[in-house]
Amino acid sequence: MDTKTKYLGLEIESPIVVGSCGLTSDINNLVKMEQAGAGAVVIKSVFEEQIIYDIKRNLSMMAPTDNYGMSYEYVASHVSDDSLGKHFELIKEAKSRLHIPVVGSINCYSFENWMTYTQRFQEAGCDALELNMAILPYEPSLSYEDVDRLFSNIINTLRKSVNIPVSIKVSQNFTDMANFMQRLSWMNINGITMFNKALNIDIDIDKMELTHAPSLSNPEDIYDTLRWVAILSKKLRCDISASTGVHSAADVVKMLLAGAGTVQVVSCLYKNGVDYLRTLNDGLRQWMEEKGFDSLSQFRGKMAVKSNDEASMFFRTQFMKHFAQI
Ligand SMILES: Cc1cc2nc3c(=O)[nH]c(=O)nc-3n(C[C@H](O)[C@H](O)[C@H](O)COP(=O)(O)O)c2cc1C
Protein backbone atom coordinates (compact mmCIF):
# COMPACT_ATOMS: atom_id res chain seq x y z
CA MET A 1 0.00 0.00 0.00
CA ASP A 2 1.66 3.18 -1.18
CA THR A 3 0.52 6.58 0.04
CA LYS A 4 3.51 8.41 -1.46
CA THR A 5 2.74 11.58 -3.32
CA LYS A 6 4.17 14.97 -4.20
CA TYR A 7 3.50 18.21 -2.37
CA LEU A 8 4.73 21.37 -4.12
CA GLY A 9 6.99 19.09 -6.14
CA LEU A 10 8.53 17.51 -3.01
CA GLU A 11 8.30 13.74 -2.44
CA ILE A 12 6.25 12.89 0.66
CA GLU A 13 5.17 9.58 2.20
CA SER A 14 1.62 10.60 3.13
CA PRO A 15 -0.79 13.17 1.64
CA ILE A 16 -1.69 14.32 5.16
CA VAL A 17 0.10 17.59 5.92
CA VAL A 18 -0.13 19.48 9.20
CA GLY A 19 -1.38 23.01 8.44
CA SER A 20 0.10 26.15 9.93
CA CYS A 21 -1.06 26.68 13.54
CA GLY A 22 0.19 27.05 17.11
CA LEU A 23 1.04 23.34 17.26
CA THR A 24 3.64 23.73 14.52
CA SER A 25 5.54 26.39 16.42
CA ASP A 26 6.95 23.81 18.84
CA ILE A 27 9.84 21.55 17.89
CA ASN A 28 8.65 18.67 20.10
CA ASN A 29 5.28 18.69 18.36
CA LEU A 30 6.97 18.76 14.96
CA VAL A 31 9.00 15.67 15.85
CA LYS A 32 5.85 13.90 17.09
CA MET A 33 4.02 14.85 13.89
CA GLU A 34 6.71 13.22 11.78
CA GLN A 35 6.67 10.12 13.98
CA ALA A 36 2.87 9.91 13.66
CA GLY A 37 3.12 9.98 9.86
CA ALA A 38 2.67 13.60 8.76
CA GLY A 39 3.66 14.00 5.12
CA ALA A 40 4.96 17.53 5.76
CA VAL A 41 4.51 20.35 8.25
CA VAL A 42 3.67 24.00 7.68
CA ILE A 43 5.22 26.12 10.42
CA LYS A 44 3.11 28.73 12.26
CA SER A 45 2.98 31.92 10.18
CA VAL A 46 5.09 34.94 10.81
CA PHE A 47 2.68 37.88 10.84
CA GLU A 48 4.00 41.26 9.83
CA GLU A 49 1.80 42.88 12.49
CA GLN A 50 3.59 40.88 15.19
CA ILE A 51 6.93 42.28 14.14
CA ILE A 52 5.59 45.81 13.79
CA TYR A 53 4.06 45.45 17.26
CA ASP A 54 7.43 44.34 18.68
CA ILE A 55 9.09 47.32 17.02
CA LYS A 56 6.52 49.75 18.45
CA ARG A 57 6.81 48.19 21.92
CA ASN A 58 10.57 48.60 21.83
CA LEU A 59 10.27 52.19 20.67
CA SER A 60 7.80 52.98 23.44
CA MET A 61 10.34 51.74 26.01
CA MET A 62 12.91 54.23 24.81
CA ALA A 63 13.43 57.41 26.82
CA PRO A 64 11.22 60.24 25.54
CA THR A 65 14.36 62.27 24.86
CA ASP A 66 15.50 59.71 22.31
CA ASN A 67 15.11 60.84 18.77
CA TYR A 68 12.57 58.36 17.37
CA GLY A 69 13.20 59.43 13.82
CA MET A 70 16.91 58.67 14.05
CA SER A 71 16.42 55.47 16.00
CA TYR A 72 13.45 54.00 14.17
CA GLU A 73 15.38 52.29 11.43
CA TYR A 74 17.96 50.89 13.82
CA VAL A 75 15.32 49.59 16.27
CA ALA A 76 13.13 48.29 13.46
CA SER A 77 15.88 46.27 11.86
CA HIS A 78 17.18 45.01 15.22
CA VAL A 79 13.74 43.96 16.52
CA SER A 80 12.67 42.51 13.23
CA ASP A 81 15.93 40.49 13.12
CA ASP A 82 15.27 39.29 16.64
CA SER A 83 11.59 38.32 16.06
CA LEU A 84 12.32 36.63 12.77
CA GLY A 85 15.49 35.10 14.23
CA LYS A 86 13.50 33.03 16.74
CA HIS A 87 11.32 31.80 13.94
CA PHE A 88 14.28 30.91 11.74
CA GLU A 89 15.91 29.02 14.62
CA LEU A 90 12.79 26.83 14.75
CA ILE A 91 13.00 26.23 11.01
CA LYS A 92 16.68 25.36 11.25
CA GLU A 93 16.12 23.00 14.16
CA ALA A 94 13.17 21.39 12.37
CA LYS A 95 15.31 20.95 9.26
CA SER A 96 18.06 19.30 11.29
CA ARG A 97 15.73 16.93 13.16
CA LEU A 98 13.01 16.06 10.65
CA HIS A 99 13.16 14.23 7.36
CA ILE A 100 9.80 15.44 6.05
CA PRO A 101 9.50 18.80 4.25
CA VAL A 102 9.35 21.85 6.49
CA VAL A 103 7.28 24.61 4.94
CA GLY A 104 7.55 28.22 6.12
CA SER A 105 4.50 30.46 6.26
CA ILE A 106 4.27 34.23 5.99
CA ASN A 107 1.43 36.69 6.32
CA CYS A 108 2.27 40.28 5.41
CA TYR A 109 0.32 43.33 4.40
CA SER A 110 3.01 45.59 3.00
CA PHE A 111 4.55 44.87 -0.35
CA GLU A 112 8.16 45.51 0.84
CA ASN A 113 7.89 43.11 3.75
CA TRP A 114 6.50 40.30 1.58
CA MET A 115 9.75 40.63 -0.39
CA THR A 116 12.11 40.92 2.58
CA TYR A 117 10.58 38.12 4.65
CA THR A 118 10.24 35.71 1.77
CA GLN A 119 13.91 35.94 0.86
CA ARG A 120 14.90 35.48 4.48
CA PHE A 121 12.71 32.37 4.78
CA GLN A 122 14.48 30.88 1.82
CA GLU A 123 17.86 31.66 3.41
CA ALA A 124 16.69 30.03 6.66
CA GLY A 125 16.46 26.75 4.76
CA CYS A 126 12.78 25.85 4.57
CA ASP A 127 11.86 23.47 1.76
CA ALA A 128 8.95 25.54 0.48
CA LEU A 129 6.88 28.56 1.38
CA GLU A 130 3.19 28.99 1.94
CA LEU A 131 2.12 32.60 1.49
CA ASN A 132 -0.83 33.11 3.76
CA MET A 133 -2.39 35.84 1.62
CA ALA A 134 -5.21 36.96 3.82
CA ILE A 135 -5.97 40.06 1.78
CA LEU A 136 -9.49 40.70 2.92
CA PRO A 137 -11.72 42.45 0.39
CA TYR A 138 -13.73 44.24 3.05
CA GLU A 139 -13.36 47.83 1.83
CA PRO A 140 -16.15 49.00 -0.45
CA SER A 141 -13.54 51.05 -2.28
CA LEU A 142 -11.55 47.90 -3.16
CA SER A 143 -12.68 46.40 -6.45
CA TYR A 144 -11.98 42.84 -7.51
CA GLU A 145 -9.52 44.25 -10.04
CA ASP A 146 -7.58 45.85 -7.14
CA VAL A 147 -7.46 42.55 -5.26
CA ASP A 148 -6.37 40.81 -8.43
CA ARG A 149 -3.60 43.35 -9.00
CA LEU A 150 -2.37 43.00 -5.41
CA PHE A 151 -2.09 39.22 -5.71
CA SER A 152 -0.39 39.28 -9.07
CA ASN A 153 2.09 42.03 -8.08
CA ILE A 154 3.13 40.15 -4.97
CA ILE A 155 3.37 36.76 -6.66
CA ASN A 156 5.18 37.98 -9.77
CA THR A 157 7.76 39.91 -7.77
CA LEU A 158 8.29 37.14 -5.22
CA ARG A 159 8.74 34.61 -7.93
CA LYS A 160 11.76 36.53 -9.18
CA SER A 161 13.45 36.55 -5.79
CA VAL A 162 12.91 33.02 -4.43
CA ASN A 163 13.47 29.71 -6.14
CA ILE A 164 11.98 27.29 -3.59
CA PRO A 165 8.43 26.02 -4.28
CA VAL A 166 5.72 28.51 -3.39
CA SER A 167 2.12 27.89 -2.49
CA ILE A 168 -0.61 30.48 -1.95
CA LYS A 169 -3.08 30.03 0.89
CA VAL A 170 -6.35 31.76 0.18
CA SER A 171 -9.62 32.47 1.91
CA GLN A 172 -13.01 31.93 0.32
CA ASN A 173 -13.72 35.61 -0.16
CA PHE A 174 -13.53 36.07 -3.91
CA THR A 175 -16.26 37.27 -6.22
CA ASP A 176 -15.00 35.24 -9.15
CA MET A 177 -13.63 32.26 -7.24
CA ALA A 178 -13.28 29.73 -10.09
CA ASN A 179 -11.86 32.25 -12.52
CA PHE A 180 -9.49 33.78 -9.98
CA MET A 181 -8.16 30.42 -8.75
CA GLN A 182 -7.47 29.42 -12.33
CA ARG A 183 -5.61 32.65 -13.04
CA LEU A 184 -3.63 32.22 -9.80
CA SER A 185 -2.62 28.72 -10.90
CA TRP A 186 -1.21 30.19 -14.12
CA MET A 187 1.07 32.55 -12.16
CA ASN A 188 4.07 30.27 -11.79
CA ILE A 189 3.15 29.01 -8.34
CA ASN A 190 3.41 25.39 -7.23
CA GLY A 191 0.21 25.04 -5.26
CA ILE A 192 -2.88 26.62 -3.76
CA THR A 193 -4.01 25.87 -0.22
CA MET A 194 -7.73 26.25 -0.10
CA PHE A 195 -8.99 27.50 2.28
CA ASN A 196 -7.87 29.36 5.33
CA LYS A 197 -10.68 29.40 7.85
CA ALA A 198 -11.59 33.01 8.63
CA LEU A 199 -11.54 33.86 12.30
CA ASN A 200 -15.07 35.13 12.67
CA ILE A 201 -16.11 37.81 15.09
CA ASP A 202 -18.90 37.47 17.61
CA ILE A 203 -20.58 39.94 19.91
CA ASP A 204 -20.96 39.64 23.65
CA ILE A 205 -24.42 41.20 24.12
CA ASP A 206 -24.03 41.64 27.91
CA LYS A 207 -20.78 43.53 27.76
CA MET A 208 -21.55 44.86 24.26
CA GLU A 209 -18.03 43.97 23.20
CA LEU A 210 -16.56 42.28 20.20
CA THR A 211 -15.34 38.77 20.83
CA HIS A 212 -14.26 36.05 18.46
CA ALA A 213 -16.16 33.00 17.35
CA PRO A 214 -14.57 29.57 17.99
CA SER A 215 -11.43 29.21 15.92
CA LEU A 216 -11.50 25.42 15.53
CA SER A 217 -13.46 23.93 12.66
CA ASN A 218 -16.10 21.22 12.89
CA PRO A 219 -16.62 18.23 10.58
CA GLU A 220 -19.48 19.96 8.72
CA ASP A 221 -17.09 22.74 7.69
CA ILE A 222 -15.62 20.40 5.09
CA TYR A 223 -18.32 20.93 2.46
CA ASP A 224 -17.27 24.29 1.01
CA THR A 225 -13.71 23.12 0.56
CA LEU A 226 -14.83 19.78 -0.82
CA ARG A 227 -17.05 21.45 -3.41
CA TRP A 228 -14.35 23.84 -4.62
CA VAL A 229 -11.69 21.13 -4.75
CA ALA A 230 -14.04 18.99 -6.86
CA ILE A 231 -14.81 21.94 -9.16
CA LEU A 232 -11.24 23.14 -9.60
CA SER A 233 -8.87 20.21 -9.27
CA LYS A 234 -8.92 19.36 -12.97
CA LYS A 235 -8.94 22.98 -14.06
CA LEU A 236 -5.88 24.36 -12.28
CA ARG A 237 -2.26 24.18 -13.37
CA CYS A 238 -1.01 23.55 -9.85
CA ASP A 239 -1.78 21.21 -6.97
CA ILE A 240 -4.45 21.85 -4.40
CA SER A 241 -3.79 21.32 -0.70
CA ALA A 242 -7.27 21.04 0.82
CA SER A 243 -7.75 22.77 4.16
CA THR A 244 -10.72 23.29 6.52
CA GLY A 245 -12.99 20.69 7.98
CA VAL A 246 -10.89 17.53 7.56
CA HIS A 247 -11.58 15.60 10.74
CA SER A 248 -11.46 11.91 9.82
CA ALA A 249 -9.80 9.42 7.47
CA ALA A 250 -13.04 9.42 5.46
CA ASP A 251 -12.62 13.19 5.00
CA VAL A 252 -9.07 12.65 3.73
CA VAL A 253 -10.38 10.10 1.21
CA LYS A 254 -13.15 12.50 0.09
CA MET A 255 -10.68 15.31 -0.57
CA LEU A 256 -8.42 12.98 -2.57
CA LEU A 257 -11.39 11.69 -4.56
CA ALA A 258 -12.32 15.31 -5.26
CA GLY A 259 -8.80 15.78 -6.64
CA ALA A 260 -6.73 17.32 -3.84
CA GLY A 261 -3.01 16.61 -4.06
CA THR A 262 -2.66 16.81 -0.29
CA VAL A 263 -4.91 17.46 2.67
CA GLN A 264 -4.09 19.74 5.58
CA VAL A 265 -5.26 19.12 9.13
CA VAL A 266 -5.28 21.41 12.16
CA SER A 267 -8.47 21.43 14.27
CA CYS A 268 -8.69 17.64 14.49
CA LEU A 269 -5.17 17.60 15.98
CA TYR A 270 -6.14 20.25 18.55
CA LYS A 271 -9.16 18.12 19.46
CA ASN A 272 -7.56 14.66 19.42
CA GLY A 273 -3.83 15.23 19.88
CA VAL A 274 -0.95 15.02 17.43
CA ASP A 275 -0.98 11.21 17.52
CA TYR A 276 -4.35 11.34 15.72
CA LEU A 277 -2.27 11.55 12.52
CA ARG A 278 -1.75 7.77 12.92
CA THR A 279 -5.52 7.19 12.97
CA LEU A 280 -5.89 9.29 9.81
CA ASN A 281 -3.07 7.48 7.98
CA ASP A 282 -4.25 4.02 9.12
CA GLY A 283 -7.83 4.84 8.06
CA LEU A 284 -6.67 6.00 4.62
CA ARG A 285 -4.63 2.81 4.09
CA GLN A 286 -7.49 0.64 5.33
CA TRP A 287 -9.93 2.26 2.90
CA MET A 288 -7.46 1.80 0.03
CA GLU A 289 -7.04 -1.85 0.94
CA GLU A 290 -10.81 -2.41 1.07
CA LYS A 291 -11.21 -0.80 -2.35
CA GLY A 292 -8.20 -2.57 -3.85
CA PHE A 293 -6.14 0.55 -4.52
CA ASP A 294 -2.33 0.30 -4.30
CA SER A 295 -1.56 3.98 -4.83
CA LEU A 296 -3.23 7.38 -4.51
CA SER A 297 -3.08 8.02 -8.24
CA GLN A 298 -5.52 5.13 -8.81
CA PHE A 299 -8.36 7.07 -7.23
CA ARG A 300 -7.30 10.72 -6.89
CA GLY A 301 -9.75 13.00 -8.70
CA LYS A 302 -12.21 10.21 -9.54
CA MET A 303 -15.08 12.30 -8.16
CA ALA A 304 -13.88 15.67 -9.51
CA VAL A 305 -15.77 17.66 -12.08
CA LYS A 306 -14.14 16.61 -15.39
CA SER A 307 -11.91 19.18 -17.06
CA ASN A 308 -14.32 19.74 -19.96
CA ASP A 309 -17.54 19.54 -17.90
CA GLU A 310 -19.41 22.60 -16.79
CA ALA A 311 -19.39 22.70 -13.00
CA SER A 312 -22.63 24.69 -12.86
CA MET A 313 -24.48 22.00 -14.83
CA PHE A 314 -22.90 19.26 -12.69
CA PHE A 315 -24.12 20.90 -9.49
CA ARG A 316 -27.51 21.79 -10.95
CA THR A 317 -27.98 18.11 -11.80
CA GLN A 318 -27.16 17.08 -8.22
CA PHE A 319 -29.56 19.74 -6.93
CA MET A 320 -32.38 18.58 -9.23
CA LYS A 321 -31.80 14.95 -8.29
CA HIS A 322 -32.16 15.79 -4.62
CA PHE A 323 -34.89 18.42 -4.54
CA ALA A 324 -36.92 17.72 -7.65
CA GLN A 325 -36.16 13.98 -7.63
CA ILE A 326 -35.47 14.04 -11.32
C1 LIG B 1 -5.18 27.92 16.66
C2 LIG B 1 -5.00 28.11 15.18
C3 LIG B 1 -3.91 28.85 14.71
C4 LIG B 1 -3.76 29.04 13.33
N1 LIG B 1 -2.68 29.76 12.88
C5 LIG B 1 -2.49 29.89 11.54
C6 LIG B 1 -1.36 30.56 11.02
O1 LIG B 1 -0.49 31.06 11.75
N2 LIG B 1 -1.22 30.64 9.67
C7 LIG B 1 -2.12 30.10 8.80
O2 LIG B 1 -1.94 30.18 7.58
N3 LIG B 1 -3.21 29.45 9.27
C8 LIG B 1 -3.41 29.33 10.59
N4 LIG B 1 -4.52 28.66 11.05
C9 LIG B 1 -5.49 28.12 10.08
C10 LIG B 1 -5.18 26.66 9.81
O3 LIG B 1 -3.93 26.46 9.17
C11 LIG B 1 -6.27 26.03 8.92
O4 LIG B 1 -6.22 26.61 7.62
C12 LIG B 1 -7.68 26.17 9.48
O5 LIG B 1 -7.68 25.92 10.88
C13 LIG B 1 -8.65 25.21 8.81
O6 LIG B 1 -8.23 23.87 8.93
P1 LIG B 1 -8.88 22.86 10.00
O7 LIG B 1 -10.31 22.73 9.66
O8 LIG B 1 -8.11 21.57 9.81
O9 LIG B 1 -8.65 23.47 11.34
C14 LIG B 1 -4.69 28.47 12.43
C15 LIG B 1 -5.77 27.73 12.93
C16 LIG B 1 -5.93 27.56 14.27
C17 LIG B 1 -7.10 26.76 14.77
Ligand as a Chemical Component Dictionary entry (heavy atoms), coordinates in Angstrom:
data_LIG
# 
_chem_comp.id                   LIG 
_chem_comp.type                 NON-POLYMER 
_chem_comp.pdbx_formal_charge   0 
_chem_comp.three_letter_code    LIG 
# 
loop_
_chem_comp_atom.comp_id 
_chem_comp_atom.atom_id 
_chem_comp_atom.alt_atom_id 
_chem_comp_atom.type_symbol 
_chem_comp_atom.charge 
_chem_comp_atom.model_Cartn_x 
_chem_comp_atom.model_Cartn_y 
_chem_comp_atom.model_Cartn_z 
_chem_comp_atom.pdbx_ordinal 
LIG C1  C1  C 0 -5.180  27.925 16.663 1  
LIG C2  C2  C 0 -4.999  28.113 15.178 2  
LIG C3  C3  C 0 -3.915  28.854 14.707 3  
LIG C4  C4  C 0 -3.756  29.044 13.330 4  
LIG N1  N1  N 0 -2.677  29.763 12.880 5  
LIG C5  C5  C 0 -2.486  29.890 11.542 6  
LIG C6  C6  C 0 -1.357  30.557 11.021 7  
LIG O1  O1  O 0 -0.493  31.057 11.753 8  
LIG N2  N2  N 0 -1.222  30.644 9.671  9  
LIG C7  C7  C 0 -2.123  30.096 8.799  10 
LIG O2  O2  O 0 -1.941  30.175 7.578  11 
LIG N3  N3  N 0 -3.215  29.446 9.266  12 
LIG C8  C8  C 0 -3.408  29.330 10.594 13 
LIG N4  N4  N 0 -4.517  28.663 11.051 14 
LIG C9  C9  C 0 -5.485  28.122 10.083 15 
LIG C10 C10 C 0 -5.183  26.657 9.810  16 
LIG O3  O3  O 0 -3.930  26.461 9.174  17 
LIG C11 C11 C 0 -6.266  26.028 8.916  18 
LIG O4  O4  O 0 -6.223  26.608 7.625  19 
LIG C12 C12 C 0 -7.683  26.173 9.477  20 
LIG O5  O5  O 0 -7.677  25.922 10.881 21 
LIG C13 C13 C 0 -8.651  25.205 8.813  22 
LIG O6  O6  O 0 -8.226  23.874 8.934  23 
LIG P1  P1  P 0 -8.878  22.862 10.002 24 
LIG O7  O7  O 0 -10.305 22.733 9.656  25 
LIG O8  O8  O 0 -8.112  21.568 9.809  26 
LIG O9  O9  O 0 -8.653  23.471 11.343 27 
LIG C14 C14 C 0 -4.690  28.475 12.430 28 
LIG C15 C15 C 0 -5.774  27.733 12.928 29 
LIG C16 C16 C 0 -5.931  27.559 14.272 30 
LIG C17 C17 C 0 -7.099  26.757 14.765 31 
# 
loop_
_chem_comp_bond.comp_id 
_chem_comp_bond.atom_id_1 
_chem_comp_bond.atom_id_2 
_chem_comp_bond.value_order 
_chem_comp_bond.pdbx_ordinal 
LIG C1  C2  SING 1  
LIG C2  C3  SING 2  
LIG C2  C16 DOUB 3  
LIG C3  C4  DOUB 4  
LIG C4  N1  SING 5  
LIG C4  C14 SING 6  
LIG N1  C5  DOUB 7  
LIG C5  C6  SING 8  
LIG C5  C8  SING 9  
LIG C6  O1  DOUB 10 
LIG C6  N2  SING 11 
LIG N2  C7  SING 12 
LIG C7  O2  DOUB 13 
LIG C7  N3  SING 14 
LIG N3  C8  DOUB 15 
LIG C8  N4  SING 16 
LIG N4  C9  SING 17 
LIG N4  C14 SING 18 
LIG C9  C10 SING 19 
LIG C10 O3  SING 20 
LIG C10 C11 SING 21 
LIG C11 O4  SING 22 
LIG C11 C12 SING 23 
LIG C12 O5  SING 24 
LIG C12 C13 SING 25 
LIG C13 O6  SING 26 
LIG O6  P1  SING 27 
LIG P1  O7  DOUB 28 
LIG P1  O8  SING 29 
LIG P1  O9  SING 30 
LIG C14 C15 DOUB 31 
LIG C15 C16 SING 32 
LIG C16 C17 SING 33 
# 
